[in-house]
């Protein structure tokens, strides 16, 4: 059942305000002839009183005609979910993930025909995942900058714009006529103001925090770093090294000795280099797999570790202006050919002055042989052209010094432990000797059983209360004394 609401308010003779569920309108005129003005336009009304006859026509306004809009029926398409499996030989198998069975040939043929480009893109992404970052191993040093003698940090502006205030509700005719409408308008505007103030205060707080962090960072870099503050240099080095996107696990230890930086790099292992290379065709749905030879794999590893060293040195000379010299030693875990134990073996060690590093043309970095470029510096390296490394004795290390310190500490603790053991052993021997002096049976009877016998006799009639107290006290004291001596 539909409910309609309509109310007419007479303002002045001949002028009425009509309120309905769909809005408000104004009527001009009286019975028999009137004009109605509303949101749908202006209408003229004529009627003959008492006859029930009336006529209504549109005089002006919106000529919008309500028409039934017929939406075209969407073309239905069937969505098929598939699983692509690639084996070690590069063969592709299309599987139904629901039951794990291969798809029919007609479905596969239709899939290849209508989704070729999408499948090629999927194959390339799969090959990239299988290669495990192989294409990035020799490119780590390409995105570097030349060394700098000064580093200036320019503070940035807070990136978030201030919040925009929502437009307030204006006072209209209904607000002037009806108090409850005006009250609602004021309540809405108050909520808008409150929400805007909350957002603005939050934005001001975040901007103040951002500006303070930027100011602190500028002071730390522009002032303290330029003065060679050791804490700031350590902090900047840690942040710098942690932000280098090493393709394989690489760990770096460092120590600052005035303007000389000593670095120890724990390199990836050659076993971390993939032994197969997956390649997807650009025009066909095929994947080729190439198994790399040991020589090819060693050459990739050789280029990769030199790319790591180049990147670390370049970033430090560019971002830490107070560092004038770097002594870098890189090691890897390799089996000892004499005993087969896995040991840390140093492969490369280099001394580089910042002034000498400036001779590199960083505008033409892609043409640099990252392996051969270190030969112009003070270098220790025993390596063949095919990437076979032999252990070297580096210029300076941190890991070996740490091991030496740790061994000295262990020796000190062992000596201290021996000193502690000797007196404890003497005390133990002394206790053993004393234990040999055990009391005789007669002494035990005299100390314990005689007081008990006397106390038992006092329980008979004829003994005074005082005698009983003395005997029992003697008995308890004898027992306590015996156990304290033992």
C-alpha distance (Angstrom), angle and dihedral (degrees) to the residues before:
residue distance angle dihedral
X1 . . .
X2 3.82 . .
X3 3.78 118.9 .
X4 3.80 119.1 -152.3
X5 3.76 127.1 -167.5
X6 3.77 124.0 -158.7
X7 3.77 130.3 159.9
X8 3.82 129.4 173.9
X9 3.79 120.2 -153.4
X10 3.78 117.2 -166.1
X11 3.80 110.6 -140.0
X12 3.81 102.0 172.6
X13 3.81 131.2 -16.9
X14 3.81 107.7 -66.4
X15 3.87 94.0 12.9
X16 3.80 122.3 88.9
X17 3.83 134.8 172.0
X18 3.80 114.5 -138.6
X19 3.83 119.2 -156.0
X20 3.78 119.6 -166.0
X21 3.79 140.2 159.3
X22 3.84 90.4 -96.5
X23 3.81 97.8 47.8
X24 3.79 142.8 -75.4
X25 3.82 133.3 -59.2
X26 3.79 138.2 176.5
X27 3.84 125.6 -126.2
X28 3.80 123.1 -154.5
X29 3.80 120.7 -163.9
X30 3.76 136.8 23.7
X31 3.79 139.3 -92.7
X32 3.80 114.5 -34.1
X33 3.80 97.1 20.8
X34 3.80 129.8 37.5
X35 3.78 143.4 144.2
X36 3.81 121.4 -133.3
X37 3.83 120.3 -156.3
X38 3.79 118.1 -166.4
X39 3.80 144.1 137.3
X40 3.83 91.6 -77.0
X41 3.83 93.5 56.1
X42 3.79 139.4 -92.5
X43 3.79 120.0 -46.4
X44 3.82 131.7 -171.1
X45 3.82 118.6 -141.9
X46 3.86 124.2 -161.4
X47 3.79 125.2 177.9
X48 3.78 141.8 164.5
X49 3.83 108.1 -130.8
X50 3.79 113.8 -125.4
X51 3.80 95.0 12.0
X52 3.81 99.7 80.4
X53 3.82 90.1 -131.4
X54 3.83 119.7 129.2
X55 3.79 140.3 162.6
X56 3.84 128.9 -153.3
X57 3.80 126.5 -173.1
X58 3.80 135.5 170.0
X59 3.79 113.5 -113.5
X60 3.84 101.8 -178.3
X61 3.81 144.6 -30.4
X62 3.80 134.4 72.3
X63 3.79 111.3 12.7
X64 3.80 91.3 -167.9
X65 3.74 110.2 147.3
X66 3.76 118.4 -152.3
X67 3.68 107.0 -127.0
X68 3.71 130.7 172.1
X69 3.73 107.7 -108.8
X70 3.75 113.9 -142.8
X71 3.78 111.9 -153.8
X72 3.74 116.4 -150.8
X73 3.74 112.1 -110.7
X74 3.77 111.6 -105.1
X75 3.75 116.5 -115.7
X76 3.74 108.6 -109.0
X77 3.81 117.3 -133.3
X78 3.74 129.8 -176.5
X79 3.83 116.4 -121.9
X80 3.78 115.8 -147.5
X81 3.81 123.0 -167.7
X82 3.78 114.8 -152.4
X83 3.78 138.3 177.7
X84 3.80 120.5 -139.7
X85 3.79 118.0 -150.5
X86 3.81 123.0 -168.5
X87 3.80 119.2 -166.6
X88 3.81 128.6 -154.7
X89 3.82 91.3 -88.7
X90 3.80 93.9 55.0
X91 3.80 95.2 -105.9
X92 3.79 113.7 149.5
X93 3.80 121.9 -141.0
X94 3.80 123.9 -171.1
X95 3.79 111.9 -146.8
X96 3.78 134.9 -173.0
X97 3.83 103.4 -124.9
X98 3.80 91.6 -152.4
X99 3.79 98.0 65.1
X100 3.82 100.8 7.7
X101 3.82 92.4 -122.3
X102 3.82 125.2 131.9
X103 3.80 115.8 -96.0
X104 3.81 119.1 -109.0
X105 3.80 116.6 -92.5
X106 3.82 94.0 -115.1
X107 3.82 90.7 54.4
X108 3.82 91.4 47.7
X109 3.81 91.3 48.2
X110 3.80 91.6 50.8
X111 3.81 90.4 45.4
X112 3.81 92.8 53.4
X113 3.78 92.3 45.6
X114 3.81 97.2 51.1
X115 3.83 100.7 32.0
X116 3.80 104.8 35.2
X117 3.82 97.7 128.3
X118 3.79 92.6 46.2
X119 3.80 91.7 50.2
X120 3.82 92.1 48.7
X121 3.79 89.0 52.7
X122 3.82 90.1 50.0
X123 3.81 91.1 49.4
X124 3.79 92.1 51.2
X125 3.78 91.7 50.8
X126 3.80 90.1 48.3
X127 3.81 90.8 51.2
X128 3.79 89.8 49.7
X129 3.79 90.1 54.2
X130 3.80 92.5 46.2
X131 3.83 91.7 50.3
X132 3.81 88.9 58.3
X133 3.81 96.5 -144.3
X134 3.82 94.2 -44.0
X135 3.81 92.5 144.9
X136 3.83 91.5 56.1
X137 3.81 99.2 52.0
X138 3.82 95.4 89.1
X139 3.82 97.2 36.2
X140 3.79 102.4 64.2
X141 3.83 93.1 99.7
X142 3.82 96.8 49.8
X143 3.83 97.5 82.2
X144 3.81 98.7 60.6
X145 3.81 135.8 117.5
X146 3.80 131.2 -137.0
X147 3.82 120.4 -94.6
X148 3.78 117.8 -81.7
X149 3.80 132.5 -154.6
X150 3.78 93.0 -157.4
X151 3.75 134.8 35.3
X152 3.77 120.9 -159.2
X153 3.77 122.2 -172.3
X154 3.79 116.0 -156.3
X155 3.78 113.5 -158.9
X156 3.77 116.9 -119.9
X157 3.76 129.0 -134.2
X158 3.78 120.1 -110.5
X159 3.83 103.4 -90.3
X160 3.81 98.0 -147.1
X161 3.85 115.1 85.8
X162 3.81 118.5 -133.5
X163 3.82 116.0 -92.1
X164 3.80 118.3 -91.7
X165 3.77 118.8 -123.6
X166 3.79 115.9 -123.5
X167 3.78 115.1 -121.2
X168 3.80 113.1 -96.6
X169 3.80 122.4 -123.5
X170 3.81 111.6 -100.5
X171 3.78 122.6 -135.8
X172 3.79 111.1 -103.8
X173 3.80 136.2 180.0
X174 3.78 93.9 -81.0
X175 3.80 90.7 54.6
X176 3.79 89.8 54.9
X177 3.80 92.9 49.3
X178 3.81 101.7 38.9
X179 3.81 120.6 46.0
X180 3.82 93.4 -160.2
X181 3.83 90.6 57.6
X182 3.79 90.6 50.6
X183 3.80 90.4 47.9
X184 3.79 90.9 52.3
X185 3.81 91.0 48.8
X186 3.80 91.6 51.7
X187 3.81 90.7 48.5
X188 3.82 91.8 51.5
X189 3.80 91.5 48.6
X190 3.80 90.9 48.4
X191 3.82 90.4 52.8
X192 3.81 89.9 49.2
X193 3.81 91.1 50.8
X194 3.82 92.4 47.5
X195 3.79 93.5 49.1
X196 3.80 91.7 47.1
X197 3.81 93.0 49.2
X198 3.82 91.2 49.8
X199 3.79 91.7 50.9
X200 3.79 91.9 44.9
X201 3.81 93.2 50.4
X202 3.81 90.9 48.6
X203 3.81 90.4 49.3
X204 3.81 91.5 48.8
X205 3.82 90.7 50.3
X206 3.79 93.6 49.4
X207 3.80 91.8 45.4
X208 3.80 91.1 51.2
X209 3.84 90.7 51.2
X210 3.81 91.3 47.7
X211 3.82 92.9 47.5
X212 3.81 91.2 48.9
X213 3.81 92.0 50.3
X214 3.78 90.1 48.8
X215 3.79 91.3 48.6
X216 3.80 92.0 48.7
X217 3.79 91.4 47.9
X218 3.80 92.0 49.3
X219 3.81 91.0 50.2
X220 3.80 91.6 46.5
X221 3.80 93.3 50.6
X222 3.80 103.1 32.0
X223 3.79 97.4 40.9
X224 3.81 113.7 18.0
X225 3.81 97.1 34.2
X226 3.80 91.3 48.5
X227 3.82 89.1 52.2
X228 3.80 91.3 51.7
X229 3.81 97.7 -112.0
X230 3.79 104.5 -175.2
X231 3.81 96.4 -146.4
X232 3.80 91.9 50.9
X233 3.81 92.1 47.0
X234 3.80 90.6 51.3
X235 3.80 91.3 48.0
X236 3.81 93.3 48.3
X237 3.80 91.8 46.9
X238 3.79 92.4 51.5
X239 3.79 91.6 49.2
X240 3.80 91.9 45.5
X241 3.80 95.2 50.3
X242 3.81 93.7 43.9
X243 3.82 90.8 54.5
X244 3.82 96.3 54.5
X245 3.84 106.7 107.2
X246 3.80 99.0 -131.7
X247 3.85 108.8 -170.6
X248 3.81 90.7 -149.1
X249 3.79 130.5 31.3
X250 3.80 109.0 -73.4
X251 3.81 126.3 169.9
X252 3.79 125.9 -162.3
X253 3.82 130.5 -163.8
X254 3.78 121.4 -173.3
X255 3.77 142.1 -175.2
X256 3.81 128.2 -170.7
X257 3.78 119.6 -139.9
X258 3.82 105.3 -177.2
X259 3.84 103.3 -66.4
X260 3.80 93.8 -16.5
X261 3.80 118.7 94.3
X262 3.81 119.0 -156.2
X263 3.80 114.6 -158.0
X264 3.79 130.4 -169.9
X265 3.81 114.2 -167.5
X266 3.78 123.3 -164.5
X267 3.80 100.0 -152.9
X268 3.81 127.4 -152.9
X269 3.79 116.5 -96.7
X270 3.77 123.1 -107.7
X271 3.81 86.6 -118.8
X272 3.82 87.2 67.6
X273 3.81 90.0 67.3
X274 3.85 111.6 93.5
X275 3.79 114.1 -115.1
X276 3.81 94.4 -152.3
X277 3.77 131.8 57.2
X278 3.82 120.0 -152.4
X279 3.80 119.6 -156.4
X280 3.82 127.8 -176.1
X281 3.80 120.1 -151.4
X282 3.81 118.4 -115.8
X283 3.79 94.9 -142.3
X284 3.78 107.5 27.0
X285 3.77 137.7 43.8
X286 3.77 95.0 -105.9
X287 3.80 135.2 120.0
X288 3.78 122.4 -158.6
X289 3.79 123.2 -158.7
X290 3.79 122.0 -157.4
X291 3.78 120.9 -167.4
X292 3.79 108.8 -145.6
X293 3.77 122.0 -134.8
X294 3.79 121.3 -122.1
X295 3.81 90.2 -107.0
X296 3.81 92.9 52.5
X297 3.78 90.9 47.4
X298 3.83 92.1 50.0
X299 3.81 90.6 51.0
X300 3.80 91.3 52.1
X301 3.81 89.6 49.3
X302 3.80 90.9 47.7
X303 3.81 92.0 52.8
X304 3.79 92.4 43.7
X305 3.81 97.6 55.2
X306 3.83 91.7 45.8
X307 3.81 88.8 49.7
X308 3.82 88.5 53.6
X309 3.82 92.3 50.7
X310 3.82 92.4 46.6
X311 3.81 92.2 50.2
X312 3.81 94.2 49.6
X313 3.80 94.3 48.3
X314 3.82 93.2 45.3
X315 3.81 94.5 49.8
X316 3.82 93.0 48.0
X317 3.82 94.9 48.8
X318 3.81 89.1 47.1
X319 3.81 100.2 46.6
X320 3.84 104.2 28.9
X321 3.83 105.5 54.5
X322 3.80 95.0 -179.9
X323 3.83 92.7 63.6
X324 3.82 106.9 95.2
X325 3.80 100.3 168.5
X326 3.80 136.4 27.6
X327 3.80 125.8 -159.1
X328 3.78 106.0 -167.7
X329 3.80 126.8 -176.2
X330 3.81 122.0 -179.6
X331 3.78 125.6 -163.8
X332 3.79 139.7 178.2
X333 3.79 136.8 -161.8
X334 3.80 107.6 -101.6
X335 3.81 135.9 158.9
X336 3.79 117.4 -97.0
X337 3.81 107.4 -120.7
X338 3.80 90.7 -145.3
X339 3.80 101.3 52.8
X340 3.82 104.7 6.1
X341 3.79 94.2 -122.7
X342 3.82 118.8 141.8
X343 3.80 108.5 -113.1
X344 3.78 140.3 169.3
X345 3.80 105.6 -98.5
X346 3.79 122.1 -175.2
X347 3.81 113.4 -131.6
X348 3.82 104.6 173.3
X349 3.80 134.7 22.7
X350 3.79 125.0 175.8
X351 3.82 138.6 175.8
X352 3.80 113.3 -153.2
X353 3.79 128.4 -179.6
X354 3.79 116.3 -151.4
X355 3.79 90.6 -128.2
X356 3.82 90.1 56.7
X357 3.83 92.1 46.1
X358 3.83 88.9 59.9
X359 3.81 89.8 68.8
X360 3.83 90.0 76.4
X361 3.81 115.2 98.8
X362 3.81 101.9 -130.6
X363 3.82 91.7 -178.1
X364 3.80 88.1 68.0
X365 3.79 97.3 38.0
X366 3.82 95.1 137.1
X367 3.82 90.1 65.5
X368 3.80 94.3 55.2
X369 3.78 119.4 108.0
X370 3.79 97.5 -132.1
X371 3.82 91.4 -161.0
X372 3.79 97.8 47.3
X373 3.82 97.8 39.5
X374 3.82 92.9 78.0
X375 3.82 91.7 62.7
X376 3.81 89.6 80.2
X377 3.82 90.0 64.1
X378 3.80 134.0 62.4
X379 3.81 97.3 -72.9
X380 3.80 137.6 173.7
X381 3.80 111.7 -167.5
X382 3.81 133.9 138.2
X383 3.80 103.7 -163.0
X384 3.78 135.9 141.9
X385 3.81 124.5 -136.7
X386 3.78 89.8 -103.9
X387 3.81 94.0 55.6
X388 3.79 102.3 -97.1
X389 3.82 108.4 150.0
X390 3.77 127.5 -159.5
X391 3.78 124.2 -160.9
X392 3.80 116.5 -91.7
X393 3.78 137.7 -169.3
X394 3.84 105.5 -116.0
X395 3.80 130.1 -141.4
X396 3.80 94.8 -114.2
X397 3.76 134.3 -13.6
X398 3.75 140.0 -168.8
X399 3.79 101.4 -162.0
X400 3.81 94.1 56.9
X401 3.78 92.6 47.0
X402 3.79 89.3 49.8
X403 3.80 90.3 51.1
X404 3.79 89.9 50.7
X405 3.79 92.1 50.0
X406 3.79 90.7 46.6
X407 3.81 90.5 51.2
X408 3.80 91.3 49.8
X409 3.78 90.0 50.9
X410 3.80 90.1 49.0
X411 3.80 91.0 50.6
X412 3.80 91.2 49.7
X413 3.79 90.6 51.7
X414 3.78 91.1 47.4
X415 3.84 90.9 52.3
X416 3.76 90.7 46.7
X417 3.78 89.3 48.8
X418 3.79 90.6 53.0
X419 3.80 90.5 51.3
X420 3.78 90.1 51.3
X421 3.79 93.1 46.2
X422 3.85 95.7 53.4
X423 3.82 98.0 60.0
X424 3.77 90.9 40.6
X425 3.78 90.0 54.1
X426 3.83 89.5 50.1
X427 3.75 91.2 51.1
X428 3.76 90.4 49.7
X429 3.81 91.5 50.0
X430 3.77 89.6 48.6
X431 3.78 90.7 52.9
X432 3.78 90.2 49.7
X433 3.80 91.7 52.1
X434 3.78 91.2 50.0
X435 3.77 91.4 49.9
X436 3.78 88.9 59.9
X437 3.82 88.5 66.3
X438 3.78 96.9 75.7
X439 3.83 122.8 169.3
X440 3.82 117.8 -103.6
X441 3.80 124.5 -111.9
X442 3.79 93.0 -109.6
X443 3.80 90.4 54.1
X444 3.80 91.1 51.7
X445 3.82 91.2 50.1
X446 3.76 91.4 47.6
X447 3.81 94.3 49.0
X448 3.80 100.2 42.6
X449 3.82 114.3 14.5
X450 3.80 100.5 42.8
X451 3.83 93.6 57.5
X452 3.80 88.5 47.5
X453 3.84 91.5 51.6
X454 3.80 93.2 49.0
X455 3.80 90.7 47.2
X456 3.80 90.1 51.4
X457 3.82 92.0 52.5
X458 3.81 91.2 52.3
X459 3.81 89.6 61.7
X460 3.82 89.0 71.7
X461 3.77 121.7 90.0
X462 3.77 119.2 -85.8
X463 3.84 98.6 46.6
X464 3.77 119.5 109.1
X465 3.74 125.6 -122.9
X466 3.79 91.5 -111.0
X467 3.83 91.4 56.6
X468 3.77 91.0 52.2
X469 3.83 92.6 50.9
X470 3.82 91.9 49.2
X471 3.82 94.1 48.8
X472 3.81 95.7 46.6
X473 3.81 91.6 45.8
X474 3.81 88.8 51.0
X475 3.82 89.8 50.5
X476 3.82 95.0 50.9
X477 3.80 93.1 44.9
X478 3.81 90.6 50.4
X479 3.80 92.0 52.5
X480 3.83 93.0 47.4
X481 3.78 91.6 46.8
X482 3.82 92.7 50.7
X483 3.81 94.9 52.0
X484 3.81 92.7 44.4
X485 3.80 90.7 55.0
X486 3.83 91.8 48.9
